């Protein structure tokens, strides 16, 4: 059994916490003695025990710890937060060998945990499956390194590249029914994604046209914070996004006018720098990830400013021939899969 084998298991465990650990990272841990796993754990929720604690607690024969190796996907913390430092736990249990996937970018850790373990005489190895461990915490790393949330763009388009049918034609036909490009399984997957991210963002027109709830009703998990761009206060209290059932942030001229004038003396926040202002506000709200679900103008604005990290695009098998054109993305999709007849393409922005 190699170091990579056990670290891969730790990564697998860490993924169990996706959507429940914010603002903390995803962390998994495995404890090995003579090539056999004797303990394992992952961080389940902020404020609850970290992965290392759960792994140590799962070991039945604690006398084996002083001859064991602990694998952790992210550098053990060295500071007091809601829980004690994991470094102190490793030292107190006399675990001699520590294998770390990647260094923690959080300023209060950032190498101090590794140094503390080395100073206590532990054999520390760093960088096992490093890229995979960083990918595991792409949201956490983006938030702390770029000082903004991890941005996921999502839309569905027809086989011939349209987001929606022609609105005027549908009005003429008196057809007010929702038009679905994707199947029910793809739509349920979207609700699963919503439970994994901290925020969901749409523009004014999407709310006016569709009156969405922006919740995760078709999957078990936590609803994301609703983030609504409503420059001119067109969205009144009758819309679902203002029902008070889910934490909601509204970005409108009237709400932020005083604040922005105070700091920059600009007449409007809705200028060419608006998206940077928006993401900065979300950063200070401690929102690490946002999935952007529309509409076309909103999606294209993030693409044009190159303020995105990932795009998930469903392509249905139906053709519309006319209507609202889908955004164009200047990237090559790195993954694709089929959900029944729907094709899902995933793009990554490495700029």
Secondary structure, DSSP 8 states (H G I E B T S, - for coil): --HHHHHHHHHHHHGGGTTTSTTS---EEEEEETTEEEEEEE--STTS--HHHHHHHH-S-GGGGGG-EEEEEE----S-SSS--HHHHHHHTT--EEEEEE---STTTTTHHHHHHHHTT-EEEE-TTHHHHHHHTHHHHHHHHHSS-EEEEEEEE-TTSEEE--HHHHHHTT--S---SS-HHHHHHHHHHHHHSSEEEE-HHHHHHH----S-TTSSS---EEEEE-TT----TTSGGGSSSS-EEEE-HHHHHHHHHHHH--S-S-STTHHHHHHHHHHHTT--EEEEEE-HHHHHHHHHTT--SEEEEEE-S---SSSEE-----S--SEEEEETTEEEEEEE---
